[in-house]
Amino acid sequence: MAVRLEFLTQDADEIELAKRYWAMDEAGTYLEKVTGLVPFRQLTQSSFMSSHVRKYCRAYDENQQCRLCGGPILVTKRHEPRKAFQVSARPCTACAELIKQDELRIKQAEEAELQRVLEKRSHDMACRTISYDALADDICVLLLAMEALIGPRLAKGTFKKNECDALTPYDTGFFFNRLREEGIILDSPSAARPGAYFLENGQLGVHWDRAEFSLVADGRLGRGEDAIRWIAERDFNNPEALFDLWLDYAVGDVVRYLLDQCRIYNLVLGSEGIEKIKGTTRQALRVYSTSQLWSVIWKVVKDASSLASHMYFNRIKASATIPNKIRKQLERAGQEDGISRYWSRPGHHLAGSLGTVFSRLFSLDENTNGQQARERFAQLVHHSSAEVDEDLESLVRSFILQAQDSPGAVQMICQFADLVRSGVQTKPALEEIIGVVGT
């Protein structure tokens, strides 16, 4: 027969049972039915016969050749032997064990290499610093919004990406990734869960949803409450960056309302359609408020839902008309008297912590139109410039008066020039000189 038996027992009855179980004629038909082999001692059910025989007998099908070593293949049940010779798709037991050992060695080597890479990355991340003085205004506003969500852990500990889901009404990942890509928040390998990092083709990969993050340290203040306080108390002086951030936020606020309305009316927008609407609404928000655009969205989605019930339409075709319908409504509003209706924020539609920060710092909300937002940001610069000019004028007067009354006037001017040449700004240089003379 084609099955070769290897016995693991000296019991004559067990050997005889195994031979009867595997006995077949030249055509490969088994000589006895399994049901005819029971009872055998305590074994009374034929369904357990194959597992019982395996305990003391190994069967190798010589009609199946291992694709690696050419040896026979181990079989465990009657349906596995082949009636004609063939090369097996799977390796034999010995080769399978060798493959398993090789895979284990490779895995262990990869894990060791991954650990080495992560240790280096952890060290690099821990040593990295930036200057909070150089942070852009929009970045600071985003950090304040994150601090409102995460609390002290933004400055002292680590946090996960999903803890920032309430940052904005829609597409929080866009704002989170912006901070990450600019190196403002760093991943922390030492605090991450297993499986967050992996090697692929020798390159480190990250499952960002599993990673832990931390705020990069300031070169002067480090990480902590003082660093966050420095960000919170800074003067904003870049109206364009703040306005762009406001537009990004407001676009998401509009899209969130749009998707909620589509859900209500069982309409589905593809990613291409959403991108078109983002571009249209971003331009419109330079003129109108978010709440005004909500009223346009409400009308358009309702019209599209009605269109879906027409004979030659369905919900997919009706959904595809939404981007152009929004554009047409806004074109009509521009040619007429604008948008007269304002929709209130739905109860389940939160403004997010970024919306709260915009409201607290700049008195902006869904009812603020684009022109009003731009003006408020511009006023910040004028106010800041006026304060700086007054402070600088006072310092200059004090400097001149002290120089006139001091026998070391030339030395004072030389010290001031040296400070400016070394990169110190005018105001801090004057403060340092006046402070030295005053003491």
RAJOWO-V835489 format. One record per pair of residues at least 4 apart in sequence whose ideal C-beta (glycine too) atoms are under 8 Angstrom apart, sorted by the first residue. I is the first residue (numbers start at 1). J is the second residue. Records with the same first field share a line. If there is no record, write none. Layout:
BEGIN
I = J ; J
END
This chain:
BEGIN
1 = 22 ; 23 ; 24 ; 25
2 = 24 ; 28 ; 61 ; 62 ; 63 ; 81 ; 82 ; 83
3 = 22 ; 24 ; 59 ; 60 ; 61 ; 62 ; 75 ; 81
4 = 59 ; 60 ; 62 ; 72
5 = 18 ; 19 ; 22 ; 57 ; 58 ; 59 ; 60
6 = 57 ; 58 ; 59 ; 60
7 = 15 ; 18 ; 56 ; 57
8 = 55 ; 56 ; 57 ; 58
9 = 14 ; 15 ; 56 ; 57
11 = 15 ; 56
12 = 16
13 = 17 ; 40 ; 41
14 = 18 ; 56 ; 57
15 = 19 ; 56 ; 57
16 = 20
17 = 21 ; 37 ; 40 ; 53
18 = 22 ; 53 ; 56 ; 57 ; 59
19 = 23
20 = 31 ; 32 ; 37
21 = 32 ; 34 ; 37 ; 49 ; 50 ; 53 ; 57 ; 78
22 = 30 ; 53 ; 57 ; 59 ; 78
23 = 30 ; 31 ; 32
24 = 28 ; 29 ; 30 ; 31 ; 81
25 = 29 ; 31
27 = 83
28 = 81 ; 83
30 = 78
32 = 36 ; 37
33 = 37
34 = 38 ; 46 ; 49 ; 50 ; 78
35 = 46
37 = 46 ; 49
38 = 43 ; 44 ; 45 ; 46 ; 49
39 = 43 ; 44
40 = 52
43 = 48 ; 49 ; 52
48 = 52
49 = 53
50 = 54 ; 76 ; 77 ; 78
51 = 55
53 = 57
54 = 58 ; 76
58 = 74
59 = 74 ; 75 ; 76 ; 81
60 = 71 ; 72 ; 73 ; 74 ; 75
61 = 72 ; 73 ; 74 ; 75 ; 80 ; 81 ; 82
62 = 72
63 = 81 ; 82 ; 83 ; 84 ; 85 ; 86
64 = 72 ; 73 ; 75 ; 81 ; 82 ; 85 ; 86 ; 87 ; 88
65 = 70 ; 71 ; 72 ; 73 ; 85 ; 86 ; 87 ; 88
66 = 70 ; 71 ; 72 ; 73 ; 88 ; 91 ; 92 ; 95
67 = 87 ; 88 ; 89 ; 90 ; 91
68 = 91 ; 92 ; 95
69 = 91 ; 92 ; 94 ; 95
71 = 92 ; 94 ; 95
72 = 92
73 = 88 ; 90 ; 92
74 = 92 ; 93
75 = 80 ; 81
76 = 80
82 = 86
88 = 92
90 = 96
91 = 95 ; 96 ; 99
92 = 96
93 = 97
94 = 98
95 = 99
96 = 100
97 = 101
98 = 102
99 = 103
100 = 104
101 = 105
102 = 106
103 = 107
104 = 108
105 = 109
106 = 110
107 = 111
108 = 112
109 = 113
110 = 114 ; 199
111 = 115
112 = 116
113 = 117 ; 199
114 = 118 ; 197 ; 198 ; 199 ; 204
115 = 119
116 = 120
117 = 121 ; 197 ; 199 ; 204
118 = 122 ; 189 ; 190 ; 197 ; 204
119 = 123 ; 189
120 = 124
121 = 125 ; 189 ; 204
122 = 126 ; 188 ; 189 ; 190
123 = 127
124 = 128
125 = 186 ; 187 ; 188 ; 189 ; 214
128 = 183 ; 186 ; 216 ; 217
129 = 216 ; 217 ; 218 ; 219
130 = 134 ; 135 ; 183 ; 184 ; 216 ; 217 ; 218 ; 219
131 = 135 ; 218 ; 219 ; 220
132 = 218 ; 220 ; 221 ; 227 ; 230 ; 231
135 = 139 ; 140 ; 143 ; 184 ; 231
136 = 140 ; 238 ; 241
137 = 141 ; 236 ; 237 ; 238 ; 241 ; 242
138 = 142 ; 238 ; 241 ; 242 ; 244 ; 245
139 = 143 ; 179 ; 182 ; 184
140 = 144 ; 231 ; 234 ; 236
141 = 145 ; 242 ; 245 ; 354 ; 357 ; 358 ; 361
142 = 146 ; 167 ; 175 ; 178 ; 179 ; 245 ; 354
143 = 147 ; 154 ; 179 ; 184 ; 215 ; 228 ; 231
144 = 148 ; 231 ; 232 ; 357 ; 361
145 = 149 ; 167 ; 352 ; 353 ; 354 ; 356 ; 357
146 = 150 ; 154 ; 164 ; 167 ; 179 ; 353
147 = 151 ; 154 ; 155 ; 228
148 = 353 ; 356 ; 357
149 = 163 ; 164 ; 166 ; 167 ; 353
150 = 154 ; 159 ; 163 ; 164
152 = 156 ; 157 ; 225
153 = 157 ; 158 ; 159
154 = 159 ; 215 ; 228
155 = 215 ; 223 ; 224 ; 225 ; 227 ; 228
156 = 223 ; 224
157 = 214
158 = 188 ; 191 ; 212 ; 213 ; 214
159 = 163 ; 164 ; 212 ; 213 ; 214
160 = 209 ; 211 ; 212 ; 213
161 = 173 ; 176 ; 208 ; 209 ; 211 ; 213
162 = 209
164 = 172 ; 176
165 = 172
166 = 172 ; 350 ; 352 ; 353
167 = 172 ; 175 ; 176 ; 352 ; 353 ; 354
168 = 172 ; 175 ; 249 ; 252 ; 253 ; 352 ; 354 ; 355
169 = 252 ; 253 ; 256 ; 349 ; 350 ; 351 ; 352 ; 355
170 = 252 ; 253 ; 255 ; 256 ; 259
171 = 175 ; 252 ; 255
172 = 176 ; 352
173 = 177
174 = 178 ; 248 ; 252
175 = 179 ; 248 ; 354
176 = 180 ; 185
177 = 181
178 = 182
179 = 184 ; 185
180 = 184 ; 185 ; 186 ; 187 ; 208 ; 213
183 = 216
184 = 215 ; 216
185 = 213 ; 214 ; 215 ; 216
186 = 213 ; 214 ; 215 ; 216
187 = 192 ; 206 ; 208 ; 211 ; 212 ; 213
188 = 192 ; 211 ; 212 ; 213 ; 214
189 = 196 ; 197
191 = 212 ; 214
192 = 196 ; 197 ; 210 ; 211 ; 212
193 = 210 ; 212
195 = 207 ; 210
196 = 206 ; 207 ; 210 ; 211 ; 212
197 = 204 ; 205 ; 206 ; 207 ; 211
198 = 204 ; 205 ; 206 ; 207
199 = 203 ; 204 ; 205
200 = 205
206 = 211
207 = 211
214 = 223
215 = 223 ; 227
217 = 221 ; 222 ; 223 ; 227
218 = 222 ; 223 ; 227 ; 230
221 = 226 ; 227 ; 230
222 = 226 ; 227
223 = 227
224 = 228
225 = 229
226 = 230
227 = 231
228 = 232
229 = 233
230 = 234
235 = 380 ; 384 ; 387
236 = 242 ; 361 ; 377 ; 380 ; 381 ; 384
237 = 380 ; 381 ; 384 ; 385
238 = 242 ; 381
239 = 243 ; 374 ; 377 ; 378 ; 380 ; 381
240 = 244
241 = 245
242 = 246 ; 362 ; 377 ; 380
243 = 247 ; 373 ; 374 ; 377
244 = 248
245 = 249
246 = 250 ; 358 ; 364 ; 373 ; 377
247 = 251 ; 282 ; 285 ; 286 ; 370
248 = 252
249 = 253 ; 352 ; 354 ; 355 ; 358
250 = 254 ; 281 ; 285 ; 290
251 = 255 ; 278 ; 281 ; 282 ; 285
252 = 256
253 = 257 ; 290 ; 351 ; 355 ; 366
254 = 258 ; 277 ; 281 ; 285 ; 290 ; 293 ; 294 ; 297
255 = 259 ; 274 ; 277 ; 278 ; 281
256 = 260 ; 349
257 = 261 ; 294 ; 297 ; 343 ; 346 ; 349
258 = 262 ; 269 ; 277 ; 297 ; 301 ; 322
259 = 263 ; 269
260 = 264 ; 346 ; 348 ; 349
261 = 265 ; 297 ; 298 ; 301 ; 302
262 = 266 ; 267 ; 268 ; 269 ; 301 ; 319 ; 322
264 = 301
265 = 301 ; 302 ; 304 ; 305 ; 308
266 = 305 ; 315
267 = 301 ; 304 ; 305 ; 308 ; 315 ; 318 ; 319 ; 322
268 = 315 ; 316 ; 319
269 = 273 ; 274 ; 277 ; 319 ; 322
270 = 274 ; 319
271 = 275
272 = 276
273 = 277 ; 319 ; 320 ; 322 ; 323
274 = 278
275 = 279
276 = 280 ; 323
277 = 281 ; 322 ; 323 ; 326
278 = 282
279 = 283
280 = 284 ; 323 ; 326 ; 327 ; 330
281 = 285 ; 293 ; 326
282 = 286
284 = 288 ; 293 ; 330
285 = 289 ; 290 ; 293 ; 370
286 = 370 ; 371 ; 374
287 = 334 ; 338 ; 369 ; 370 ; 371
288 = 292 ; 293 ; 333 ; 338 ; 339 ; 369 ; 370
289 = 293 ; 342 ; 366 ; 367 ; 368 ; 369 ; 370
290 = 294 ; 366 ; 367 ; 368
291 = 295 ; 342 ; 343 ; 344 ; 345 ; 366 ; 367
292 = 296 ; 338 ; 339 ; 341 ; 342 ; 343 ; 369
293 = 297 ; 339
294 = 298 ; 342 ; 343 ; 366
295 = 299 ; 339 ; 341 ; 342 ; 343
296 = 300 ; 326 ; 329 ; 330 ; 333 ; 339
297 = 301 ; 326
298 = 302 ; 343
299 = 303 ; 329
300 = 304 ; 322 ; 325 ; 326 ; 329
301 = 305 ; 322
302 = 306
303 = 307 ; 325
304 = 308 ; 318 ; 319 ; 321 ; 322 ; 325
305 = 309 ; 318
306 = 310
307 = 313 ; 318 ; 321
308 = 313 ; 314 ; 315 ; 317 ; 318 ; 319
309 = 313
313 = 317 ; 318
314 = 318
315 = 319
316 = 320
317 = 321
318 = 322
321 = 325
322 = 326
323 = 327
324 = 328
325 = 329
326 = 330
327 = 331
328 = 332
329 = 333
330 = 334
331 = 335
332 = 336
333 = 337 ; 338 ; 339
334 = 338
342 = 367
345 = 349 ; 351 ; 366
350 = 355
351 = 355 ; 356 ; 359 ; 365 ; 366
352 = 356
353 = 357
354 = 358
355 = 359 ; 365
356 = 360
357 = 361
358 = 362 ; 364 ; 365
359 = 363 ; 364 ; 365
362 = 373 ; 376 ; 377 ; 380
363 = 368 ; 376
364 = 368 ; 372 ; 373 ; 376
368 = 372 ; 373 ; 376
369 = 373
370 = 374
371 = 375
372 = 376
373 = 377
374 = 378
375 = 379
376 = 380
377 = 381
378 = 382
379 = 383
380 = 384
381 = 385
382 = 386
383 = 387
384 = 388
385 = 389
386 = 390
387 = 391
388 = 392 ; 427
389 = 393
390 = 394
391 = 395 ; 427
392 = 396 ; 426 ; 427 ; 430
393 = 397
394 = 398
395 = 399 ; 427 ; 430 ; 431 ; 434
396 = 400 ; 430
397 = 401
398 = 402 ; 430 ; 434
399 = 403 ; 412 ; 416 ; 430 ; 433 ; 434
400 = 404
401 = 405
402 = 406 ; 412 ; 434 ; 437 ; 438
403 = 409 ; 412 ; 413
404 = 409
406 = 412 ; 437
408 = 412 ; 437
409 = 413
410 = 414
411 = 415
412 = 416 ; 433 ; 437
413 = 417
414 = 418
415 = 419 ; 433 ; 436
416 = 420 ; 429 ; 430 ; 433
417 = 421
418 = 422
419 = 424 ; 428 ; 429 ; 432 ; 433
420 = 424 ; 426 ; 429
424 = 428 ; 429 ; 432
425 = 429
426 = 430
427 = 431
428 = 432
429 = 433
430 = 434
431 = 435
432 = 436
433 = 437
434 = 438
435 = 439
END
